[in-house]
Amino acid sequence: MSELILYAVVFLLLIGHCLLAGKMYREVHEDSNLSLSEKNDWKLKALIFPAYFYSKYKTSKKIP
């Protein structure tokens, strides 16, 4: 039973990771102020730690 709970938690973490990475992909893709290489850089970062780099992206976007 504990193995099933562990798998459920891992599954939820994986789904959350994918959804947040997808959200960041969408926002980066729609940002016309970034160059192609900058967009690719942010998208690659989203694959690693999407929550951390999404917050970094949001704070860097506010700075003109």
C-alpha positions as CSV (number, residue, x, y, z in Angstrom):
1,M,0.0,0.0,0.0
2,S,2.8,2.4,0.8
3,E,4.4,1.7,-2.6
4,L,1.1,2.7,-4.3
5,I,1.1,6.0,-2.3
6,L,4.7,6.6,-3.3
7,Y,3.9,6.1,-7.0
8,A,0.9,8.4,-6.7
9,V,3.1,11.2,-5.2
10,V,5.8,10.7,-7.8
11,F,3.1,10.8,-10.6
12,L,1.7,14.0,-9.2
13,L,5.1,15.6,-9.0
14,L,5.8,14.6,-12.6
15,I,2.5,16.0,-13.8
16,G,3.1,19.3,-12.0
17,H,6.6,19.5,-13.5
18,C,5.3,19.0,-17.0
19,L,2.4,21.5,-16.6
20,L,4.7,24.2,-15.2
21,A,7.3,23.6,-17.9
22,G,4.5,23.9,-20.5
23,K,3.3,27.1,-19.1
24,M,6.8,28.6,-19.1
25,Y,7.3,27.4,-22.7
26,R,4.1,29.2,-23.8
27,E,5.1,32.4,-22.1
28,V,8.6,32.4,-23.4
29,H,7.4,31.6,-26.9
30,E,5.0,34.5,-26.9
31,D,7.6,37.0,-25.6
32,S,8.6,39.0,-28.7
33,N,11.4,40.9,-26.8
34,L,13.6,37.8,-26.6
35,S,15.9,36.6,-29.4
36,L,15.7,33.0,-30.6
37,S,18.8,31.9,-28.6
38,E,17.3,33.5,-25.4
39,K,14.0,31.7,-26.0
40,N,15.8,28.4,-26.4
41,D,17.9,29.1,-23.3
42,W,14.8,29.7,-21.1
43,K,13.0,26.7,-22.6
44,L,16.0,24.5,-21.8
45,K,16.1,25.8,-18.3
46,A,12.3,25.0,-18.0
47,L,13.1,21.3,-18.5
48,I,15.5,21.2,-15.6
49,F,13.8,23.1,-12.7
50,P,10.6,24.8,-14.0
51,A,9.5,26.3,-10.7
52,Y,12.8,27.9,-10.0
53,F,13.5,29.2,-13.5
54,Y,9.9,30.4,-14.0
55,S,10.3,32.7,-11.0
56,K,13.6,33.9,-12.3
57,Y,12.1,34.5,-15.7
58,K,9.2,36.5,-14.2
59,T,11.6,38.7,-12.2
60,S,13.9,39.3,-15.1
61,K,10.9,40.2,-17.3
62,K,9.9,43.0,-14.9
63,I,13.3,44.7,-15.2
64,P,13.3,46.9,-18.3
